[in-house]
Amino acid sequence: MKVSNYFVPTRKEIPKEAVTPSHRMMLRTGLIRQHIAG
């Protein structure tokens, strides 16, 4: 199966709370999601 057939939700906008570059990348690629503050 092609990788292009997988549905992976990604984001273009980065939340203001994301400070470190690794946190920003993980949020953009859809590896993690921030549900609540804290």
Phi and psi in radians as a Rosetta constraint file:
Dihedral C 1 N 2 CA 2 C 2 CIRCULARHARMONIC -1.280 0.35
Dihedral N 2 CA 2 C 2 N 3 CIRCULARHARMONIC 2.590 0.35
Dihedral C 2 N 3 CA 3 C 3 CIRCULARHARMONIC -1.203 0.35
Dihedral N 3 CA 3 C 3 N 4 CIRCULARHARMONIC -0.501 0.35
Dihedral C 3 N 4 CA 4 C 4 CIRCULARHARMONIC -1.180 0.35
Dihedral N 4 CA 4 C 4 N 5 CIRCULARHARMONIC -0.256 0.35
Dihedral C 4 N 5 CA 5 C 5 CIRCULARHARMONIC -1.468 0.35
Dihedral N 5 CA 5 C 5 N 6 CIRCULARHARMONIC -0.224 0.35
Dihedral C 5 N 6 CA 6 C 6 CIRCULARHARMONIC -1.347 0.35
Dihedral N 6 CA 6 C 6 N 7 CIRCULARHARMONIC 2.495 0.35
Dihedral C 6 N 7 CA 7 C 7 CIRCULARHARMONIC -1.700 0.35
Dihedral N 7 CA 7 C 7 N 8 CIRCULARHARMONIC 1.918 0.35
Dihedral C 7 N 8 CA 8 C 8 CIRCULARHARMONIC -2.163 0.35
Dihedral N 8 CA 8 C 8 N 9 CIRCULARHARMONIC 1.912 0.35
Dihedral C 8 N 9 CA 9 C 9 CIRCULARHARMONIC -1.199 0.35
Dihedral N 9 CA 9 C 9 N 10 CIRCULARHARMONIC 2.201 0.35
Dihedral C 9 N 10 CA 10 C 10 CIRCULARHARMONIC -2.087 0.35
Dihedral N 10 CA 10 C 10 N 11 CIRCULARHARMONIC 2.887 0.35
Dihedral C 10 N 11 CA 11 C 11 CIRCULARHARMONIC -2.174 0.35
Dihedral N 11 CA 11 C 11 N 12 CIRCULARHARMONIC 2.562 0.35
Dihedral C 11 N 12 CA 12 C 12 CIRCULARHARMONIC -1.665 0.35
Dihedral N 12 CA 12 C 12 N 13 CIRCULARHARMONIC -0.607 0.35
Dihedral C 12 N 13 CA 13 C 13 CIRCULARHARMONIC -1.567 0.35
Dihedral N 13 CA 13 C 13 N 14 CIRCULARHARMONIC 2.489 0.35
Dihedral C 13 N 14 CA 14 C 14 CIRCULARHARMONIC -1.871 0.35
Dihedral N 14 CA 14 C 14 N 15 CIRCULARHARMONIC 2.277 0.35
Dihedral C 14 N 15 CA 15 C 15 CIRCULARHARMONIC -1.079 0.35
Dihedral N 15 CA 15 C 15 N 16 CIRCULARHARMONIC 2.640 0.35
Dihedral C 15 N 16 CA 16 C 16 CIRCULARHARMONIC -1.158 0.35
Dihedral N 16 CA 16 C 16 N 17 CIRCULARHARMONIC -0.419 0.35
Dihedral C 16 N 17 CA 17 C 17 CIRCULARHARMONIC -1.265 0.35
Dihedral N 17 CA 17 C 17 N 18 CIRCULARHARMONIC -0.356 0.35
Dihedral C 17 N 18 CA 18 C 18 CIRCULARHARMONIC -1.313 0.35
Dihedral N 18 CA 18 C 18 N 19 CIRCULARHARMONIC 1.972 0.35
Dihedral C 18 N 19 CA 19 C 19 CIRCULARHARMONIC -1.759 0.35
Dihedral N 19 CA 19 C 19 N 20 CIRCULARHARMONIC -0.818 0.35
Dihedral C 19 N 20 CA 20 C 20 CIRCULARHARMONIC -1.455 0.35
Dihedral N 20 CA 20 C 20 N 21 CIRCULARHARMONIC 2.613 0.35
Dihedral C 20 N 21 CA 21 C 21 CIRCULARHARMONIC -1.048 0.35
Dihedral N 21 CA 21 C 21 N 22 CIRCULARHARMONIC -0.641 0.35
Dihedral C 21 N 22 CA 22 C 22 CIRCULARHARMONIC -1.172 0.35
Dihedral N 22 CA 22 C 22 N 23 CIRCULARHARMONIC -0.661 0.35
Dihedral C 22 N 23 CA 23 C 23 CIRCULARHARMONIC -1.147 0.35
Dihedral N 23 CA 23 C 23 N 24 CIRCULARHARMONIC -0.722 0.35
Dihedral C 23 N 24 CA 24 C 24 CIRCULARHARMONIC -1.077 0.35
Dihedral N 24 CA 24 C 24 N 25 CIRCULARHARMONIC -0.785 0.35
Dihedral C 24 N 25 CA 25 C 25 CIRCULARHARMONIC -1.107 0.35
Dihedral N 25 CA 25 C 25 N 26 CIRCULARHARMONIC -0.753 0.35
Dihedral C 25 N 26 CA 26 C 26 CIRCULARHARMONIC -1.154 0.35
Dihedral N 26 CA 26 C 26 N 27 CIRCULARHARMONIC -0.617 0.35
Dihedral C 26 N 27 CA 27 C 27 CIRCULARHARMONIC -1.192 0.35
Dihedral N 27 CA 27 C 27 N 28 CIRCULARHARMONIC -0.741 0.35
Dihedral C 27 N 28 CA 28 C 28 CIRCULARHARMONIC -1.175 0.35
Dihedral N 28 CA 28 C 28 N 29 CIRCULARHARMONIC -0.651 0.35
Dihedral C 28 N 29 CA 29 C 29 CIRCULARHARMONIC -1.433 0.35
Dihedral N 29 CA 29 C 29 N 30 CIRCULARHARMONIC -0.164 0.35
Dihedral C 29 N 30 CA 30 C 30 CIRCULARHARMONIC 1.541 0.35
Dihedral N 30 CA 30 C 30 N 31 CIRCULARHARMONIC 0.193 0.35
Dihedral C 30 N 31 CA 31 C 31 CIRCULARHARMONIC -1.221 0.35
Dihedral N 31 CA 31 C 31 N 32 CIRCULARHARMONIC -0.614 0.35
Dihedral C 31 N 32 CA 32 C 32 CIRCULARHARMONIC -2.319 0.35
Dihedral N 32 CA 32 C 32 N 33 CIRCULARHARMONIC 2.772 0.35
Dihedral C 32 N 33 CA 33 C 33 CIRCULARHARMONIC -2.334 0.35
Dihedral N 33 CA 33 C 33 N 34 CIRCULARHARMONIC 2.448 0.35
Dihedral C 33 N 34 CA 34 C 34 CIRCULARHARMONIC -1.719 0.35
Dihedral N 34 CA 34 C 34 N 35 CIRCULARHARMONIC 1.973 0.35
Dihedral C 34 N 35 CA 35 C 35 CIRCULARHARMONIC -1.588 0.35
Dihedral N 35 CA 35 C 35 N 36 CIRCULARHARMONIC -0.753 0.35
Dihedral C 35 N 36 CA 36 C 36 CIRCULARHARMONIC -2.361 0.35
Dihedral N 36 CA 36 C 36 N 37 CIRCULARHARMONIC 2.800 0.35
Dihedral C 36 N 37 CA 37 C 37 CIRCULARHARMONIC -1.285 0.35
Dihedral N 37 CA 37 C 37 N 38 CIRCULARHARMONIC 2.529 0.35
